[in-house]
């Protein structure tokens, strides 16, 4: 979807950039997404819709209400973020259903749902906000409902996701999203928190026999993470370790494979690697391997 910067959007609407930002804070609309550099980028369709309703109503609150009602083009992350800003669960559900009519489940998650939650995460400054928590919990429930509808695993390979994200952290949603996408691809997955001790983690491995372990989240020390990985490697022979969204610092010397930061691309890389590895190997004690190190 086309996006424009704050100054260009303000010119289109005939207001100052400060006024446009004040509307975002007060009304939650138009809701920009953030570029990797942290700059606001507004959906062109929303700005055009708001310009039209301002000309009709000559009243900001009425114009925004009318622009939201009409919408513009396919549902977007910014439109769902606007629903989160007003704590409108019904509207958020409707927008996601609208997206599913045009996009796959995977693209709806990555391009709409995660973007909407992330739009409010950008506002965090030393603590959470009601809008962000509402969006995070809504997204978790939405992903969980889809996970229950996922078909049974059709491939022998297993994937273990070790989630080291803090409560209500955005990385946790990305971990849930990747797990769902892998399940929808027929992969047997298991997601566990890194709060589980290595001996207890070992109890879960025979049921999964993972070929791949995905590390996500940064709320754990490298030493503790390394002990968990060593526990898996001591039971499952030849397991592959992947980093997702920077769980392991990239020093240029680490042997951990990188999946990047988006769930759809990460899923494709995991699937490709599983194809290369072939059928699952039997879980047997392996030769001691070094724990994770960031050199």
VEXBA-273676 format. One line per 8 residues: number of its first residue (from 1); their letters; for each residue x, y, z of N, C-alpha, C, O, CB. Coordinates in steps of 0.2 Angstrom, whole numbers, plus 5000, padded with zeros to 4 digits. Glycine has a CB too. Example, Ala and Ser with C-alpha at 12.3 -4.5 7.8 and 13.67 -1.06 7.14 Angstrom:
<zados>
1> as> 5066:4972:5039:5062:4978:5039:5066:4984:5039:5071:4983:5042:5057:4978:5045; 5064:4989:5035:5068:4995:5036:5064:5000:5039:5067:5006:5040:5070:4997:5029
</zados>
This chain:
<zados>
1> xxxxxxxx> 5004:4994:5000:5000:5000:5000:5004:5006:5000:5009:5007:5004:4995:5000:5006; 5003:5011:4996:5007:5017:4995:5007:5021:5002:5001:5021:5005:5004:5022:4990; 5012:5024:5004:5013:5028:5010:5016:5035:5009:5020:5035:5004:5016:5024:5015; 5014:5040:5013:5018:5046:5012:5020:5049:5019:5017:5047:5024:5013:5051:5009; 5025:5053:5019:5027:5056:5025:5023:5061:5028:5018:5063:5025:5034:5059:5024; 5024:5063:5034:5020:5068:5038:5019:5074:5034:5014:5077:5034:5023:5069:5045; 5025:5077:5032:5024:5084:5029:5020:5084:5022:5015:5088:5021:5031:5086:5027; 5020:5078:5018:5016:5078:5012:5009:5077:5014:5004:5079:5011:5019:5072:5008
9> xxxxxxxx> 5008:5072:5019:5001:5071:5021:4998:5078:5024:4992:5079:5023:5000:5066:5027; 5001:5081:5028:4999:5088:5030:4997:5093:5025:4992:5096:5025:5004:5091:5035; 5001:5093:5020:5000:5097:5014:4993:5095:5011:4989:5100:5009:5006:5097:5009; 4992:5089:5010:4986:5086:5006:4980:5088:5010:4975:5090:5007:4986:5079:5006; 4981:5089:5017:4975:5090:5021:4974:5098:5023:4969:5100:5026:4975:5086:5028; 4979:5101:5021:4979:5109:5022:4980:5110:5030:4977:5115:5032:4973:5111:5020; 4984:5106:5033:4985:5108:5040:4993:5107:5041:4997:5105:5037:4981:5103:5045; 4995:5109:5047:5002:5108:5049:5004:5101:5051:4999:5098:5053:5004:5113:5055
17> xxxxxxxx> 5010:5099:5051:5012:5093:5053:5010:5092:5060:5008:5086:5063:5019:5091:5052; 5011:5097:5065:5009:5096:5072:5002:5095:5073:5000:5091:5077:5011:5103:5075; 4998:5098:5069:4991:5097:5069:4989:5090:5067:4985:5086:5070:4987:5102:5064; 4992:5087:5062:4991:5080:5060:4993:5075:5065:4989:5071:5066:4995:5079:5053; 4999:5077:5068:5001:5072:5074:4996:5073:5080:4995:5068:5083:5008:5074:5076; 4993:5079:5081:4988:5079:5087:4982:5075:5085:4979:5073:5090:4987:5087:5088; 4980:5075:5079:4974:5071:5077:4975:5064:5078:4971:5060:5081:4972:5072:5070; 4981:5062:5077:4983:5055:5078:4983:5053:5085:4980:5048:5087:4990:5053:5075
25> xxxxxxxx> 4986:5058:5090:4985:5056:5097:4978:5056:5100:4976:5052:5104:4990:5061:5101; 4974:5061:5097:4968:5062:5100:4962:5057:5098:4958:5055:5101:4965:5069:5099; 4963:5056:5091:4957:5052:5088:4960:5045:5086:4956:5041:5084:4955:5056:5082; 4966:5044:5086:4969:5038:5083:4968:5037:5076:4968:5031:5073:4966:5032:5086; 4967:5043:5072:4966:5042:5065:4969:5049:5062:4967:5054:5065:4959:5041:5063; 4972:5049:5056:4975:5043:5053:4980:5041:5057:4984:5044:5060:4977:5045:5046; 4981:5034:5056:4986:5031:5060:4992:5028:5056:4991:5024:5051:4983:5024:5064; 4998:5031:5056:5003:5029:5052:5007:5023:5054:5006:5021:5060:5008:5035:5051
33> xxxxxxxx> 5010:5020:5050:5015:5015:5052:5022:5018:5052:5023:5024:5050:5015:5009:5047; 5027:5015:5055:5033:5017:5056:5038:5014:5051:5038:5008:5050:5036:5017:5063; 5043:5018:5048:5048:5015:5043:5053:5012:5048:5053:5014:5054:5051:5021:5039; 5058:5008:5045:5063:5006:5049:5067:5011:5053:5070:5010:5058:5068:5002:5045; 5067:5017:5050:5071:5023:5053:5067:5027:5058:5069:5032:5061:5073:5028:5048; 5060:5024:5059:5056:5027:5064:5052:5033:5062:5048:5036:5066:5060:5030:5070; 5052:5034:5055:5048:5040:5052:5040:5038:5051:5039:5032:5049:5051:5042:5046; 5036:5042:5052:5029:5041:5051:5028:5040:5043:5031:5044:5040:5024:5046:5054
41> xxxxxxxx> 5023:5035:5042:5022:5035:5035:5014:5033:5034:5012:5028:5037:5026:5029:5031; 5010:5038:5032:5003:5037:5032:5001:5034:5025:5003:5034:5020:5000:5044:5032; 4995:5030:5026:4992:5027:5020:4989:5032:5016:4985:5036:5018:4987:5021:5023; 4991:5032:5010:4988:5037:5005:4980:5037:5005:4977:5042:5004:4991:5036:4998; 4978:5031:5005:4970:5030:5004:4967:5034:5010:4962:5037:5009:4968:5023:5004; 4970:5033:5016:4967:5036:5022:4967:5044:5022:4962:5047:5023:4970:5033:5028; 4973:5046:5019:4973:5053:5019:4968:5056:5014:4965:5061:5015:4980:5055:5017; 4968:5053:5008:4963:5055:5003:4956:5055:5005:4952:5059:5004:4964:5051:4996
49> xxxxxxxx> 4954:5049:5009:4947:5049:5012:4946:5054:5017:4941:5057:5017:4947:5042:5015; 4951:5056:5021:4950:5061:5026:4950:5068:5023:4946:5072:5025:4956:5061:5031; 4953:5069:5018:4953:5076:5014:4946:5077:5011:4943:5082:5012:4958:5076:5008; 4943:5071:5009:4936:5072:5006:4931:5073:5011:4927:5077:5010:4934:5065:5002; 4932:5070:5017:4927:5071:5022:4927:5077:5026:4922:5080:5028:4927:5065:5027; 4933:5080:5026:4934:5087:5029:4931:5092:5024:4928:5097:5027:4942:5088:5029; 4931:5091:5018:4928:5096:5013:4921:5095:5014:4917:5100:5013:4930:5094:5006; 4918:5089:5016:4911:5089:5016:4908:5091:5023:4903:5094:5023:4909:5081:5016
57> xxxxxxxx> 4912:5090:5029:4909:5091:5035:4912:5098:5038:4908:5101:5042:4911:5086:5040; 4918:5100:5036:4921:5106:5039:4922:5105:5047:4922:5110:5051:4917:5112:5038; 4922:5099:5049:4923:5097:5057:4927:5091:5057:4926:5086:5054:4916:5096:5060; 4933:5092:5061:4938:5087:5062:4935:5080:5064:4936:5075:5061:4943:5089:5066; 4932:5080:5070:4929:5074:5073:4924:5071:5068:4924:5065:5068:4926:5075:5080; 4920:5075:5065:4915:5072:5061:4918:5069:5054:4916:5064:5052:4909:5077:5059; 4923:5072:5052:4927:5070:5046:4930:5064:5047:4930:5059:5043:4931:5075:5044; 4933:5063:5053:4937:5057:5055:4932:5051:5056:4933:5046:5053:4941:5058:5061
65> xxxxxxxx> 4926:5052:5059:4921:5047:5060:4919:5045:5053:4918:5039:5052:4916:5050:5064; 4918:5049:5049:4915:5048:5042:4920:5044:5038:4919:5039:5034:4913:5054:5038; 4927:5046:5038:4932:5043:5035:4933:5036:5037:4934:5031:5033:4939:5047:5035; 4932:5035:5044:4933:5028:5046:4927:5023:5044:4928:5018:5042:4933:5028:5054; 4921:5026:5044:4915:5023:5042:4916:5020:5034:4914:5015:5033:4909:5027:5043; 4918:5025:5030:4919:5023:5023:4925:5019:5022:4924:5014:5017:4920:5030:5019; 4930:5020:5025:4936:5016:5024:4939:5018:5017:4936:5023:5013:4935:5008:5024; 4944:5015:5015:4947:5017:5008:4951:5011:5006:4957:5009:5009:4951:5023:5009
73> xxxxxxxx> 4949:5007:5001:4953:5002:4998:4953:4996:5003:4949:4996:5008:4960:5004:4997; 4958:4991:5002:4958:4985:5006:4960:4987:5014:4963:4992:5015:4963:4980:5004; 4958:4983:5018:4960:4984:5025:4967:4984:5026:4971:4981:5022:4957:4979:5030; 4970:4988:5030:4977:4989:5031:4979:4989:5039:4974:4989:5043:4979:4996:5028; 4985:4989:5040:4988:4989:5047:4986:4995:5050:4984:4995:5056:4995:4988:5047; 4986:5001:5047:4984:5007:5050:4977:5008:5051:4975:5011:5056:4986:5013:5045; 4972:5005:5047:4965:5005:5049:4964:5000:5055:4960:5002:5059:4961:5002:5043; 4967:4995:5056:4966:4990:5062:4969:4994:5068:4967:4993:5073:4970:4983:5061
81> xxxxxxxx> 4975:4997:5067:4978:5001:5072:4973:5006:5075:4973:5008:5081:4985:5004:5070; 4969:5010:5070:4964:5015:5072:4959:5011:5076:4956:5014:5081:4961:5018:5066; 4957:5005:5075:4952:5002:5079:4955:5000:5086:4951:5000:5091:4950:4995:5075; 4961:4998:5086:4964:4997:5093:4964:5004:5097:4963:5003:5103:4971:4994:5092; 4965:5009:5093:4966:5016:5097:4959:5017:5100:4959:5021:5105:4968:5021:5092; 4953:5015:5098:4947:5016:5100:4944:5010:5104:4938:5010:5106:4942:5018:5095; 4948:5005:5105:4947:4999:5108:4940:4995:5105:4936:4993:5109:4945:5000:5116; 4940:4996:5099:4934:4993:5095:4936:4986:5093:4938:4985:5087:4932:4998:5089
89> xxxxxxxx> 4934:4981:5096:4936:4974:5095:4932:4972:5089:4934:4968:5084:4934:4969:5100; 4925:4974:5088:4921:4972:5083:4924:4975:5076:4924:4971:5071:4914:4975:5084; 4926:4981:5076:4929:4984:5070:4935:4981:5068:4936:4979:5062:4930:4992:5071; 4940:4979:5073:4946:4976:5071:4944:4969:5068:4948:4967:5063:4950:4975:5078; 4940:4965:5071:4938:4959:5068:4935:4959:5061:4937:4955:5057:4932:4955:5072; 4931:4964:5060:4928:4966:5053:4934:4967:5048:4934:4965:5043:4923:4971:5053; 4939:4971:5050:4944:4973:5046:4948:4967:5044:4951:4966:5038:4948:4979:5049; 4950:4963:5049:4953:4957:5048:4950:4952:5043:4953:4948:5039:4955:4953:5054
97> xxxxxxxx> 4943:4951:5044:4939:4947:5040:4939:4950:5033:4940:4946:5028:4932:4946:5042; 4939:4956:5032:4939:4959:5025:4946:4958:5022:4946:4957:5016:4938:4967:5026; 4951:4958:5026:4958:4957:5023:4959:4949:5021:4962:4948:5016:4963:4958:5029; 4956:4945:5025:4956:4938:5023:4952:4936:5016:4954:4931:5013:4953:4934:5028; 4948:4941:5014:4944:4940:5008:4949:4942:5002:4948:4940:4996:4938:4944:5008; 4954:4946:5004:4959:4948:4999:4966:4945:4999:4970:4945:4994:4959:4955:4999; 4968:4943:5005:4975:4941:5007:4974:4934:5010:4969:4932:5012:4978:4946:5011; 4980:4930:5010:4981:4924:5013:4981:4925:5021:4982:4931:5023:4987:4920:5011
105> xxxxxxxx> 4980:4920:5025:4980:4921:5032:4987:4924:5034:4988:4928:5038:4979:4914:5035; 4992:4921:5030:4999:4923:5032:5001:4930:5030:5004:4934:5035:5004:4919:5028; 4998:4933:5025:4999:4940:5023:4995:4944:5027:4997:4950:5029:4998:4941:5016; 4989:4942:5029:4985:4946:5034:4988:4947:5041:4988:4952:5044:4978:4943:5035; 4991:4941:5043:4995:4942:5049:5001:4947:5049:5002:4951:5053:4998:4935:5052; 5005:4946:5044:5011:4950:5043:5010:4957:5041:5013:4962:5044:5016:4947:5038; 5005:4958:5036:5005:4965:5033:4999:4969:5037:4999:4975:5036:5003:4964:5026; 4995:4966:5041:4989:4969:5044:4990:4969:5051:4990:4974:5055:4982:4967:5041
113> xxxxxxxx> 4989:4963:5054:4988:4962:5061:4995:4964:5065:4994:4968:5070:4987:4955:5063; 5001:4962:5063:5007:4963:5067:5008:4971:5066:5011:4974:5070:5013:4959:5064; 5007:4973:5060:5008:4980:5058:5004:4985:5063:5006:4990:5065:5007:4982:5051; 4998:4983:5064:4993:4987:5068:4996:4987:5075:4996:4992:5078:4986:4984:5068; 4998:4981:5078:5000:4981:5085:5007:4985:5085:5008:4989:5090:5001:4974:5087; 5011:4984:5081:5017:4988:5081:5017:4995:5080:5021:4999:5083:5022:4985:5075; 5011:4998:5077:5010:5005:5077:5009:5008:5084:5011:5013:5085:5004:5006:5073; 5006:5004:5088:5006:5006:5095:5012:5005:5099:5013:5009:5104:4999:5003:5098
121> xxxxxxxx> 5016:5000:5098:5022:4999:5101:5027:5004:5100:5031:5005:5105:5025:4992:5099; 5026:5008:5095:5031:5013:5093:5030:5019:5099:5034:5023:5100:5030:5016:5086; 5024:5019:5102:5022:5024:5106:5025:5023:5113:5025:5027:5118:5015:5026:5107; 5027:5017:5114:5030:5015:5121:5036:5019:5123:5040:5019:5119:5031:5007:5121; 5035:5022:5129:5041:5025:5132:5042:5024:5139:5039:5027:5143:5040:5033:5131; 5045:5018:5140:5046:5016:5147:5040:5013:5150:5040:5011:5156:5047:5022:5151; 5035:5011:5146:5030:5007:5149:5024:5006:5144:5025:5008:5138:5026:5011:5155; 5019:5002:5145:5014:5000:5140:5009:5005:5140:5009:5010:5144:5011:4993:5142
129> xxxxxxxx> 5005:5005:5135:4999:5009:5134:4993:5005:5134:4993:4999:5132:5000:5014:5128; 4987:5007:5136:4981:5004:5135:4980:5001:5128:4977:4996:5126:4975:5008:5137; 4981:5006:5123:4980:5004:5116:4984:4998:5114:4982:4993:5110:4981:5010:5111; 4991:4998:5116:4995:4993:5114:4993:4986:5117:4993:4981:5114:5003:4995:5116; 4992:4986:5124:4990:4980:5127:4983:4977:5124:4983:4971:5123:4989:4981:5135; 4978:4982:5122:4972:4979:5119:4974:4976:5113:4971:4970:5111:4967:4985:5118; 4978:4979:5109:4980:4976:5102:4984:4970:5103:4982:4965:5099:4984:4981:5098; 4988:4969:5108:4992:4963:5109:4988:4958:5111:4989:4952:5108:4998:4965:5114
137> xxxxxxxx> 4984:4959:5116:4979:4953:5118:4974:4951:5113:4973:4945:5112:4975:4956:5125; 4972:4956:5109:4967:4954:5103:4971:4950:5098:4968:4945:5096:4965:4961:5100; 4977:4952:5097:4981:4948:5092:4982:4941:5094:4982:4936:5090:4987:4952:5090; 4984:4940:5101:4985:4934:5104:4979:4929:5103:4980:4923:5101:4987:4934:5111; 4973:4932:5105:4967:4928:5104:4965:4926:5097:4963:4921:5096:4961:4932:5107; 4967:4931:5093:4965:4929:5085:4970:4924:5083:4967:4920:5079:4966:4936:5081; 4976:4924:5084:4981:4919:5082:4979:4912:5085:4980:4907:5082:4988:4921:5084; 4977:4913:5092:4976:4906:5095:4970:4903:5092:4970:4897:5091:4974:4907:5102
145> xxxxxxxx> 4965:4907:5090:4959:4904:5087:4961:4901:5080:4958:4895:5078:4954:4909:5085; 4965:4904:5076:4967:4901:5070:4972:4895:5071:4971:4890:5067:4971:4906:5066; 4976:4895:5077:4980:4889:5078:4975:4883:5080:4977:4877:5078:4984:4890:5084; 4970:4884:5083:4965:4878:5084:4962:4875:5078:4960:4869:5078:4960:4880:5089; 4962:4879:5073:4959:4877:5067:4964:4874:5062:4962:4872:5056:4955:4883:5063; 4970:4874:5064:4975:4872:5059:4975:4864:5059:4973:4861:5063:4982:4874:5062; 4976:4861:5053:4976:4854:5051:4981:4851:5055:4986:4854:5057:4976:4853:5044; 4980:4844:5056:4986:4840:5059:4992:4840:5055:4992:4841:5049:4983:4833:5060
153> xxxxxxxx> 4998:4839:5059:5004:4839:5055:5004:4834:5050:5002:4828:5051:5010:4838:5060; 5007:4835:5044:5008:4830:5039:5015:4829:5037:5016:4824:5033:5004:4833:5033; 5020:4832:5040:5027:4831:5039:5030:4828:5045:5028:4829:5051:5030:4837:5037; 5035:4824:5044:5038:4820:5050:5042:4825:5054:5044:4824:5060:5042:4815:5048; 5045:4831:5051:5049:4835:5055:5046:4839:5060:5040:4841:5059:5053:4840:5050; 5049:4840:5065:5047:4844:5071:5051:4851:5072:5057:4851:5070:5047:4840:5077; 5048:4856:5074:5051:4862:5076:5049:4864:5083:5043:4865:5084:5049:4868:5070; 5054:4866:5087:5054:4868:5093:5055:4876:5093:5060:4878:5091:5058:4864:5098
161> xxxxxxxx> 5050:4880:5096:5051:4887:5097:5053:4888:5104:5048:4887:5108:5045:4891:5094; 5058:4891:5105:5060:4893:5112:5059:4901:5113:5063:4904:5110:5067:4891:5114; 5054:4903:5116:5052:4910:5117:5055:4913:5123:5053:4911:5129:5044:4910:5116; 5060:4918:5122:5063:4921:5128:5060:4928:5128:5063:4933:5131:5070:4921:5127; 5054:4930:5125:5051:4937:5125:5048:4938:5132:5046:4933:5135:5046:4938:5120; 5048:4944:5134:5045:4946:5140:5037:4947:5139:5035:4947:5134:5048:4953:5143; 5033:4946:5145:5026:4947:5144:5024:4953:5140:5027:4959:5141:5023:4947:5151; 5019:4952:5136:5017:4958:5132:5022:4961:5127:5021:4967:5124:5014:4963:5136
169> xxxxxxxx> 5027:4957:5126:5032:4960:5121:5031:4958:5114:5028:4953:5113:5039:4957:5123; 5032:4963:5109:5030:4962:5102:5034:4955:5099:5030:4952:5095:5033:4968:5098; 5040:4954:5102:5043:4947:5099:5038:4941:5101:5039:4936:5097:5050:4947:5102; 5035:4941:5106:5030:4936:5108:5025:4935:5103:5023:4929:5101:5027:4937:5114; 5022:4940:5100:5017:4940:5094:5021:4937:5088:5018:4933:5085:5014:4946:5093; 5027:4939:5087:5030:4936:5081:5032:4929:5082:5031:4925:5077:5037:4940:5080; 5033:4927:5088:5034:4920:5089:5028:4916:5088:5028:4910:5085:5037:4918:5096; 5022:4918:5090:5016:4915:5089:5014:4915:5082:5011:4910:5079:5010:4919:5093
177> xxxxxxxx> 5016:4920:5078:5014:4920:5071:5018:4915:5067:5015:4912:5063:5015:4927:5068; 5024:4915:5069:5029:4910:5065:5026:4903:5067:5026:4898:5062:5036:4910:5067; 5025:4901:5073:5022:4894:5075:5016:4893:5071:5015:4887:5068:5021:4894:5082; 5011:4898:5070:5005:4896:5067:5006:4895:5059:5003:4890:5056:5000:4902:5067; 5011:4899:5056:5012:4898:5049:5016:4891:5048:5014:4888:5043:5017:4903:5047; 5020:4889:5053:5023:4882:5052:5018:4877:5052:5018:4872:5049:5028:4881:5057; 5013:4878:5057:5008:4873:5058:5003:4872:5052:5002:4867:5050:5003:4874:5064; 5002:4878:5049:4998:4878:5043:5001:4875:5037:4998:4873:5032:4996:4885:5041
185> xxxxxxxx> 5008:4875:5037:5012:4871:5032:5013:4864:5033:5017:4861:5030:5019:4875:5032; 5010:4861:5039:5010:4854:5040:5016:4852:5045:5017:4846:5045:5011:4850:5034; 5019:4857:5048:5024:4855:5052:5022:4854:5060:5018:4858:5062:5030:4861:5052; 5024:4849:5063:5023:4848:5070:5027:4853:5074:5033:4853:5074:5025:4840:5072; 5024:4857:5078:5028:4862:5081:5026:4862:5089:5021:4860:5091:5026:4869:5079; 5031:4865:5093:5030:4865:5100:5033:4872:5102:5039:4873:5101:5033:4859:5104; 5029:4876:5105:5032:4882:5108:5032:4882:5115:5027:4881:5119:5028:4888:5105; 5038:4883:5118:5039:4883:5125:5043:4890:5127:5047:4892:5123:5043:4877:5128
193> xxxxxxxx> 5042:4892:5133:5046:4898:5136:5053:4895:5138:5054:4890:5140:5042:4901:5142; 5057:4900:5139:5064:4899:5141:5064:4899:5149:5070:4898:5151:5069:4904:5138; 5059:4899:5152:5058:4899:5159:5059:4892:5161:5060:4890:5167:5052:4902:5162; 5058:4887:5157:5058:4880:5158:5065:4878:5159:5070:4880:5155:5055:4876:5153; 5067:4874:5164:5074:4872:5166:5076:4866:5161:5071:4863:5158:5075:4870:5173; 5082:4866:5159:5084:4860:5155:5082:4853:5156:5080:4850:5152:5092:4860:5154; 5082:4851:5162:5080:4844:5164:5072:4843:5162:5070:4838:5159:5081:4842:5171; 5068:4849:5163:5061:4848:5162:5060:4849:5154:5055:4846:5152:5057:4854:5166
201> xxxxxxxx> 5064:4853:5151:5063:4854:5144:5064:4847:5140:5061:4845:5135:5068:4859:5141; 5069:4843:5143:5071:4836:5140:5065:4832:5140:5064:4827:5136:5076:4833:5144; 5060:4833:5145:5054:4828:5145:5050:4829:5139:5046:4824:5137:5050:4829:5151; 5050:4835:5136:5045:4836:5130:5048:4834:5123:5045:4833:5119:5044:4844:5130; 5055:4833:5123:5058:4832:5117:5056:4825:5113:5055:4825:5107:5065:4832:5118; 5055:4820:5117:5054:4814:5113:5047:4814:5109:5046:4811:5104:5053:4808:5118; 5042:4818:5112:5036:4819:5108:5037:4823:5102:5032:4822:5097:5031:4822:5113; 5042:4827:5101:5043:4831:5095:5048:4829:5091:5048:4829:5084:5044:4838:5097
209> xxxxxxxx> 5054:4827:5094:5060:4825:5090:5062:4831:5085:5062:4829:5079:5059:4818:5086; 5063:4837:5087:5064:4842:5083:5070:4842:5078:5075:4840:5080:5064:4849:5087; 5069:4844:5072:5075:4844:5068:5078:4852:5068:5083:4853:5067:5073:4843:5060; 5073:4856:5070:5075:4863:5070:5073:4866:5077:5067:4865:5079:5072:4867:5064; 5077:4870:5080:5075:4874:5086:5076:4882:5084:5081:4884:5081:5080:4873:5092; 5070:4885:5085:5070:4893:5083:5070:4897:5090:5066:4895:5094:5064:4894:5079; 5075:4901:5091:5076:4905:5096:5073:4912:5095:5075:4915:5090:5083:4906:5099; 5069:4915:5099:5066:4921:5099:5065:4925:5105:5064:4921:5110:5059:4921:5095
217> xxxxxxxx> 5066:4931:5105:5066:4935:5112:5072:4936:5115:5077:4932:5114:5061:4931:5117; 5073:4941:5119:5079:4943:5121:5079:4944:5129:5084:4948:5132:5082:4950:5118; 5074:4941:5132:5074:4942:5140:5077:4936:5143:5074:4934:5148:5067:4943:5142; 5083:4934:5141:5087:4929:5144:5094:4930:5142:5096:4933:5137:5084:4922:5142; 5098:4928:5147:5106:4928:5146:5108:4923:5141:5105:4918:5140:5110:4928:5152; 5113:4925:5137:5116:4920:5132:5118:4913:5136:5117:4908:5133:5122:4923:5129; 5121:4914:5142:5123:4908:5145:5116:4903:5147:5117:4897:5146:5126:4909:5152; 5111:4906:5149:5105:4902:5150:5102:4899:5144:5100:4894:5144:5100:4907:5154
225> xxxxxxxx> 5102:4903:5139:5100:4901:5132:5104:4895:5130:5102:4890:5127:5099:4906:5127; 5111:4896:5131:5115:4891:5128:5114:4884:5132:5115:4879:5129:5122:4893:5129; 5112:4884:5139:5111:4878:5142:5105:4875:5140:5105:4868:5139:5110:4880:5150; 5100:4878:5138:5094:4875:5135:5095:4872:5128:5093:4866:5127:5088:4881:5134; 5099:4876:5124:5101:4873:5118:5105:4866:5119:5104:4861:5115:5105:4878:5113; 5110:4867:5123:5114:4861:5125:5110:4855:5127:5111:4849:5125:5119:4862:5130; 5104:4856:5131:5100:4851:5133:5097:4848:5127:5096:4842:5127:5095:4854:5138; 5094:4852:5122:5091:4849:5116:5096:4845:5112:5095:4839:5110:5088:4855:5112
233> xxxxxxxx> 5102:4848:5111:5107:4844:5107:5110:4838:5110:5112:4833:5107:5113:4849:5106; 5109:4837:5117:5112:4831:5120:5107:4826:5119:5109:4820:5121:5113:4833:5127; 5101:4827:5117:5096:4822:5116:5094:4821:5109:5093:4815:5107:5089:4824:5120; 5094:4826:5105:5092:4825:5098:5098:4826:5094:5101:4832:5094:5086:4831:5096; 5100:4821:5090:5106:4822:5086:5105:4826:5080:5100:4825:5076:5108:4815:5084; 5109:4831:5079:5109:4834:5072:5104:4840:5072:5103:4842:5066:5109:4830:5067; 5102:4842:5078:5097:4847:5077:5100:4854:5075:5105:4856:5077:5093:4848:5084; 5096:4858:5071:5098:4864:5068:5096:4870:5073:5090:4870:5075:5096:4865:5061
241> xxxxxxxx> 5100:4875:5074:5098:4881:5078:5097:4887:5074:5101:4889:5070:5103:4882:5084; 5091:4890:5075:5090:4896:5071:5088:4902:5075:5085:4901:5081:5084:4895:5066; 5091:4908:5073:5089:4914:5077:5084:4918:5073:5084:4918:5067:5095:4919:5078; 5079:4920:5077:5073:4924:5074:5072:4931:5078:5071:4931:5084:5066:4920:5075; 5073:4936:5074:5072:4943:5076:5077:4945:5082:5076:4949:5086:5065:4943:5080; 5083:4942:5081:5089:4945:5085:5089:4942:5092:5092:4945:5096:5089:4952:5085; 5087:4936:5093:5088:4933:5099:5095:4932:5102:5096:4932:5107:5084:4926:5100; 5099:4930:5097:5106:4930:5098:5110:4936:5095:5109:4937:5089:5109:4923:5095
249> xxxxxxxx> 5114:4939:5098:5117:4945:5095:5122:4943:5089:5125:4938:5089:5122:4948:5100; 5121:4947:5084:5125:4945:5078:5131:4949:5078:5132:4955:5076:5121:4948:5071; 5136:4945:5080:5143:4947:5080:5147:4946:5074:5153:4948:5073:5147:4944:5086; 5144:4942:5069:5148:4941:5063:5151:4934:5063:5154:4932:5058:5152:4946:5061; 5152:4931:5069:5155:4925:5070:5151:4919:5073:5153:4914:5073:5161:4926:5075; 5145:4921:5074:5141:4916:5077:5139:4910:5072:5138:4912:5066:5134:4919:5080; 5138:4904:5074:5136:4899:5069:5129:4898:5069:5126:4894:5065:5139:4892:5071; 5125:4902:5073:5118:4901:5073:5115:4904:5066:5117:4910:5064:5114:4905:5079
257> xxxxxxxx> 5110:4900:5063:5107:4903:5057:5102:4908:5058:5099:4908:5063:5104:4897:5053; 5102:4913:5054:5097:4919:5055:5091:4918:5050:5091:4917:5044:5101:4926:5053; 5085:4919:5053:5079:4919:5050:5076:4926:5048:5071:4927:5045:5074:4915:5054; 5079:4931:5050:5077:4938:5049:5072:4940:5054:5071:4938:5060:5074:4938:5042; 5067:4945:5052:5063:4948:5057:5055:4947:5055:5051:4949:5059:5064:4955:5058; 5054:4944:5050:5047:4943:5048:5045:4936:5048:5049:4932:5045:5045:4947:5041; 5038:4934:5050:5037:4927:5050:5036:4923:5044:5038:4917:5044:5030:4927:5054; 5034:4927:5039:5033:4923:5032:5039:4921:5029:5040:4916:5027:5029:4928:5027
265> xxxxxxxx> 5044:4926:5029:5051:4924:5026:5054:4919:5031:5058:4914:5028:5055:4931:5026; 5053:4920:5038:5056:4915:5042:5053:4908:5041:5057:4903:5041:5055:4917:5049; 5047:4907:5040:5044:4901:5039:5047:4898:5032:5048:4892:5032:5036:4902:5038; 5047:4902:5027:5050:4899:5021:5057:4896:5022:5059:4891:5019:5050:4904:5015; 5061:4900:5026:5068:4898:5027:5068:4891:5031:5072:4887:5029:5072:4903:5030; 5064:4891:5036:5064:4884:5040:5061:4879:5035:5064:4873:5035:5059:4885:5046; 5056:4880:5031:5054:4874:5027:5059:4872:5022:5060:4866:5021:5047:4877:5023; 5063:4877:5019:5068:4875:5014:5073:4871:5018:5076:4866:5015:5071:4882:5011
273> xxxxxxxx> 5075:4873:5024:5080:4869:5027:5078:4862:5029:5082:4857:5029:5083:4873:5034; 5072:4862:5031:5069:4855:5033:5069:4850:5026:5070:4844:5027:5062:4856:5035; 5068:4853:5021:5068:4849:5014:5075:4847:5013:5076:4841:5011:5066:4854:5009; 5080:4851:5015:5087:4849:5014:5089:4844:5018:5093:4839:5017:5092:4855:5014; 5087:4844:5025:5089:4839:5030:5086:4832:5029:5089:4827:5031:5087:4842:5037; 5080:4832:5025:5077:4826:5024:5073:4823:5030:5072:4827:5035:5082:4821:5022; 5071:4817:5030:5067:4814:5035:5071:4814:5042:5077:4815:5043:5066:4806:5034; 5067:4814:5047:5069:4815:5054:5074:4810:5056:5073:4804:5054:5063:4816:5059
281> xxxxxxxx> 5079:4811:5060:5083:4806:5063:5080:4804:5070:5077:4808:5073:5090:4809:5063; 5082:4798:5072:5080:4796:5078:5084:4800:5084:5090:4802:5083:5082:4788:5079; 5080:4801:5089:5083:4805:5094:5087:4801:5098:5085:4796:5102:5077:4808:5099; 5094:4802:5098:5099:4799:5102:5103:4803:5105:5104:4809:5103:5102:4794:5098; 5107:4801:5111:5111:4806:5114:5117:4808:5109:5120:4803:5105:5115:4802:5120; 5118:4814:5109:5123:4816:5104:5130:4818:5107:5130:4819:5113:5121:4822:5100; 5135:4819:5103:5141:4821:5106:5141:4828:5109:5137:4832:5106:5147:4821:5100; 5144:4829:5115:5143:4836:5118:5145:4841:5113:5150:4841:5110:5147:4836:5124
289> xxxxxxx> 5141:4846:5112:5142:4852:5108:5143:4858:5112:5140:4859:5117:5137:4853:5102; 5146:4863:5109:5147:4869:5113:5140:4873:5114:5136:4873:5109:5152:4874:5110; 5139:4877:5119:5133:4881:5120:5134:4887:5115:5139:4888:5112:5132:4883:5127; 5128:4891:5115:5128:4896:5110:5133:4901:5113:5134:4903:5119:5121:4900:5110; 5137:4904:5108:5142:4909:5110:5141:4915:5105:5140:4914:5099:5149:4907:5110; 5142:4921:5107:5142:4927:5103:5149:4929:5103:5151:4933:5107:5137:4932:5105; 5153:4928:5098:5160:4929:5097:5161:4936:5094:5167:4939:5094:5164:4924:5093
</zados>
